[in-house]
């Protein structure tokens, strides 16, 4: 009751310590081990208690030492999974788990924009400024946001079940000129 009056509490506080199992992020299903987009927060319990209790209270389950952040909504459903390769603030260590695509491991660390496009195909939209480039891939109810630093090297992979490009206002804000037609 006390946590309710003060706001949402840390949903990971009672989770046992991390299981130590190797991390695998599957790009096809946007699943980190047993944690899937749209799934219940408890699917991520294998990660153990979040490393930042304050962020966890706001729905950001940060695992800095593993290069992962799982984001939940007010209903405790997983809405985003971030995999970090480079963090300009040097808070998140690089993800050292395995990433799979079409059933096979893929190497993403150090991948360039051109290398990513060769391996995964053309994106729906590309947004660039002086600090970063983001490639948006639309996958039906899911979206990948692939972020690259100013040198064109992979920073992080964000997978979400709340695709921002599905919203006309967001497409307008990004200056999207490609007709909206997400892939299934």
Secondary structure, DSSP 4 states (H G I P E B T S, - for coil): -HHHHH----TTTTSPSP--PPPEEETTTTEETTEETTSBGGGGGGG-S-S-HHHHHTTEEEEGGGTEEEEE-TTSBEEEEEEES--TTS-SPPP-SEEEETTEEE--TT-BHHHHHHHH---SEEEE-SS-EEEEEEETTEEEEEEE-TTSBEEEEEEESS-GGGSHHHHHHTT--SPP--B-
